[in-house]
Amino acid sequence: MLGLLVIATALRALGETFNSDSFPEALAVKVEALPWIFPLHMFTGGLALLLVPLTLLARGRSWHKWVGRLTGLDVLLAGVTAPFVAWVAPVTRVSALGFTMQGLVWMGLFAGGFWFIRQGRVAEHRACMLLMMAVTSGAVFFRLYLALWARFGSHHYLNVFYACDAWVAWGLPLIGVALLLLRKPALLA
């Protein structure tokens, strides 16, 4: 089920990269202010939702290194563009900071994983990549939580919810995977 949600989110981001006619006003403002950065972020972010799990699935295969490098380039592009997108007409400063931190943590985990594999430290590399995948899932959880809020929440507290969602959507999966790795170190073997 989660896999289908990831694929649906990725395909929507890729499909809407250059077709922003149906965007809500908050996103339309970003497209207008960042005419090439926002589409680049949408495309690379959507592609990351497909490439990150693909790279994990390629583990142990000859093409893992090459898809990993492509994923790394994609993550760097999406991560570098994230703060620009976050700070243009943000819903709140707290939400903009949450999205910015998500991008920084994401790139930091990729850099750590890259550094560890270059040092031959496979378990640490794998830990960074699993944690990076958790941060990547934040794009899906953010939208899922927002949809649930739209259905069941109050419009009066949307800004507070949105600010919390910008942190919780990637923070909870990151903490969950970190705790799992601490409890089950065999996952890194």
C-alpha positions as CSV (number, residue, x, y, z in Angstrom):
1,M,0.0,0.0,0.0
2,L,2.8,2.4,0.9
3,G,4.6,1.5,-2.3
4,L,1.6,2.5,-4.3
5,L,1.3,5.7,-2.5
6,V,4.9,6.5,-3.1
7,I,4.6,5.7,-6.8
8,A,1.4,7.8,-7.1
9,T,3.0,10.8,-5.3
10,A,6.1,10.5,-7.6
11,L,4.1,10.3,-10.8
12,R,2.0,13.2,-9.8
13,A,5.1,15.3,-9.0
14,L,6.7,14.3,-12.3
15,G,3.5,14.9,-14.3
16,E,2.8,18.3,-12.7
17,T,6.4,19.6,-13.1
18,F,5.6,21.6,-16.2
19,N,1.8,21.7,-15.9
20,S,1.0,23.8,-12.9
21,D,-2.4,25.0,-14.1
22,S,-4.2,23.0,-11.4
23,F,-1.9,24.2,-8.5
24,P,-3.5,25.8,-5.5
25,E,-2.6,29.5,-5.1
26,A,0.2,28.8,-2.5
27,L,2.1,26.7,-5.1
28,A,1.2,28.9,-8.1
29,V,3.0,31.7,-6.3
30,K,6.1,29.6,-6.0
31,V,6.0,28.7,-9.7
32,E,5.8,32.4,-10.6
33,A,8.6,33.4,-8.3
34,L,10.9,30.5,-9.1
35,P,10.1,29.6,-12.8
36,W,12.9,27.1,-13.2
37,I,13.9,26.2,-9.6
38,F,10.4,25.1,-8.6
39,P,9.9,22.8,-11.6
40,L,13.5,21.4,-11.0
41,H,12.6,20.7,-7.4
42,M,9.3,19.1,-8.3
43,F,10.9,16.9,-10.9
44,T,14.0,15.8,-8.9
45,G,11.9,15.4,-5.7
46,G,9.4,13.2,-7.6
47,L,12.2,11.2,-9.2
48,A,13.8,10.7,-5.8
49,L,10.7,8.9,-4.6
50,L,11.3,6.4,-7.3
51,L,15.1,6.3,-7.4
52,V,15.8,5.9,-3.6
53,P,13.8,2.7,-3.2
54,L,15.2,1.4,-6.6
55,T,18.7,1.9,-5.4
56,L,17.9,0.0,-2.2
57,L,16.4,-2.8,-4.3
58,A,19.5,-2.9,-6.5
59,R,21.7,-3.7,-3.5
60,G,24.1,-6.5,-4.4
61,R,23.6,-6.1,-8.1
62,S,26.2,-4.8,-10.6
63,W,24.1,-1.7,-11.4
64,H,23.6,-0.6,-7.7
65,K,26.6,1.8,-7.9
66,W,25.4,3.5,-11.0
67,V,21.8,3.9,-9.9
68,G,23.1,5.1,-6.5
69,R,25.2,7.8,-8.2
70,L,22.2,8.9,-10.3
71,T,20.1,8.9,-7.1
72,G,22.8,11.0,-5.3
73,L,22.8,13.6,-8.1
74,D,19.0,13.7,-8.0
75,V,19.0,14.1,-4.2
76,L,21.5,16.8,-4.3
77,L,19.5,18.8,-6.9
78,A,16.2,18.3,-5.0
79,G,17.9,19.1,-1.7
80,V,19.7,22.3,-2.9
81,T,16.5,23.6,-4.4
82,A,14.4,22.8,-1.3
83,P,15.3,25.9,0.7
84,F,14.5,28.2,-2.2
85,V,11.1,26.6,-2.6
86,A,10.5,26.5,1.2
87,W,11.1,30.2,1.8
88,V,9.2,31.7,-1.2
89,A,5.8,32.6,0.2
90,P,6.0,30.1,3.1
91,V,2.8,29.1,5.0
92,T,4.8,29.8,8.2
93,R,8.5,30.3,9.0
94,V,8.4,27.1,11.1
95,S,7.1,25.2,8.0
96,A,9.8,26.7,5.8
97,L,12.4,25.8,8.4
98,G,11.1,22.2,8.5
99,F,11.3,21.8,4.7
100,T,14.8,23.4,4.7
101,M,16.0,21.0,7.4
102,Q,14.5,18.1,5.6
103,G,16.6,19.0,2.5
104,L,19.7,19.5,4.6
105,V,19.3,16.3,6.6
106,W,18.6,14.4,3.3
107,M,21.8,15.7,1.7
108,G,23.8,15.1,4.8
109,L,22.7,11.5,5.0
110,F,23.6,11.0,1.3
111,A,27.0,12.6,1.9
112,G,27.6,10.4,4.9
113,G,26.6,7.3,3.0
114,F,28.8,8.3,0.1
115,W,31.7,8.9,2.4
116,F,31.2,5.7,4.3
117,I,31.1,3.5,1.1
118,R,34.3,5.2,-0.1
119,Q,35.9,4.1,3.2
120,G,34.7,0.6,2.7
121,R,32.3,0.9,5.7
122,V,29.3,-0.9,4.2
123,A,27.2,-1.1,7.4
124,E,27.4,2.6,8.0
125,H,26.7,3.3,4.4
126,R,23.6,1.2,4.5
127,A,22.5,2.9,7.7
128,C,22.8,6.3,6.1
129,M,20.9,5.2,3.0
130,L,18.1,3.6,5.1
131,L,17.8,6.9,7.1
132,M,17.9,8.9,3.8
133,M,15.0,6.7,2.5
134,A,13.1,7.5,5.7
135,V,13.6,11.3,5.1
136,T,12.5,10.8,1.5
137,S,9.3,9.2,2.6
138,G,8.4,12.5,4.3
139,A,7.2,13.8,0.9
140,V,4.6,11.2,0.9
141,F,3.6,11.4,4.6
142,F,3.4,15.2,4.4
143,R,0.7,14.9,1.6
144,L,-1.0,12.1,3.4
145,Y,-1.3,14.0,6.7
146,L,-2.3,17.1,4.9
147,A,-5.1,15.2,3.1
148,L,-6.3,13.7,6.4
149,W,-6.3,17.2,7.9
150,A,-8.3,18.6,5.0
151,R,-10.8,15.8,5.6
152,F,-11.0,15.8,9.4
153,G,-9.3,18.9,10.7
154,S,-10.3,22.5,11.3
155,H,-9.4,25.2,8.8
156,H,-8.8,27.6,11.7
157,Y,-5.7,25.7,12.8
158,L,-4.3,24.9,9.3
159,N,-1.2,27.0,9.7
160,V,-0.3,25.3,13.0
161,F,-0.9,21.9,11.5
162,Y,1.1,22.7,8.4
163,A,4.1,23.8,10.4
164,C,4.0,20.7,12.5
165,D,3.5,18.5,9.4
166,A,6.6,20.0,7.8
167,W,8.6,18.5,10.6
168,V,6.7,15.4,11.6
169,A,6.3,14.0,8.1
170,W,10.0,13.3,7.7
171,G,11.0,13.4,11.4
172,L,8.9,10.5,12.6
173,P,10.1,8.1,9.8
174,L,13.7,9.2,10.5
175,I,13.3,8.5,14.2
176,G,11.5,5.2,13.5
177,V,14.2,3.9,11.2
178,A,16.9,5.1,13.6
179,L,15.3,3.2,16.5
180,L,14.8,0.1,14.3
181,L,18.5,0.1,13.3
182,L,19.5,0.5,16.9
183,R,17.3,-2.4,18.0
184,K,18.0,-4.7,15.0
185,P,21.6,-4.1,13.9
186,A,21.4,-7.3,11.8
187,L,19.6,-5.1,9.2
188,L,22.9,-3.5,8.5
189,A,24.7,-6.8,7.7
